[in-house]
Amino acid sequence: MPITASDVIPLSQARANLSELADQVKAGAEKIVTKNGESYVAIIDAQRLDYYHQLERERIHLLLVEDASKGLADVAAGKIKDARSTLSAIKRRRAPRTTG
């Protein structure tokens, strides 16, 4: 749903008309509240907010699955290193060198 000019409300007006704004939001509108002429907060229906959070969780899960798939493809292609030997090599490089 696109935001229209009537959906952008100054904070002072939102404060004075909160009950009316809540009814409009519950009916499907989304409101942008401004402070000093700039976007400040949004007012959206609680169920819609839950839905947005669900979408974000699903996006994160898809990214994890994609990363796991890439890792499995690297394993299948032999593009792997043993973790223990790699960590040992890093520790050896970081160890202080003695001169003697």
URDAUR-V138875 format. One record per residue. N is the residue number from 1. RES is the residue in three letters. PSI is psi as a letter, one per 20 degrees, with the letter a starting at -180 (NA if undefined). Layout:
# URDAUR-V138875
n = [N,N]
res = [RES,RES]
psi = [PSI,PSI]
This chain:
# URDAUR-V138875
n = [1,2,3,4,5,6,7,8,9,10,11,12,13,14,15,16,17,18,19,20,21,22,23,24,25,26,27,28,29,30,31,32,33,34,35,36,37,38,39,40,41,42,43,44,45,46,47,48,49,50,51,52,53,54,55,56,57,58,59,60,61,62,63,64,65,66,67,68,69,70,71,72,73,74,75,76,77,78,79,80,81,82,83,84,85,86,87,88,89,90,91,92,93,94,95,96,97,98,99,100]
res = [MET,PRO,ILE,THR,ALA,SER,ASP,VAL,ILE,PRO,LEU,SER,GLN,ALA,ARG,ALA,ASN,LEU,SER,GLU,LEU,ALA,ASP,GLN,VAL,LYS,ALA,GLY,ALA,GLU,LYS,ILE,VAL,THR,LYS,ASN,GLY,GLU,SER,TYR,VAL,ALA,ILE,ILE,ASP,ALA,GLN,ARG,LEU,ASP,TYR,TYR,HIS,GLN,LEU,GLU,ARG,GLU,ARG,ILE,HIS,LEU,LEU,LEU,VAL,GLU,ASP,ALA,SER,LYS,GLY,LEU,ALA,ASP,VAL,ALA,ALA,GLY,LYS,ILE,LYS,ASP,ALA,ARG,SER,THR,LEU,SER,ALA,ILE,LYS,ARG,ARG,ARG,ALA,PRO,ARG,THR,THR,GLY]
psi = [p,q,p,r,h,i,i,o,p,q,g,h,h,g,g,h,k,g,g,g,g,g,g,g,g,h,i,i,q,p,q,p,p,q,p,k,j,q,p,g,r,q,o,r,q,h,h,h,g,g,g,g,h,g,g,g,g,h,g,g,g,h,h,g,g,g,g,g,g,g,g,h,h,g,g,h,i,j,l,q,q,p,g,g,h,g,h,g,h,g,h,g,h,i,q,p,p,q,q,NA]
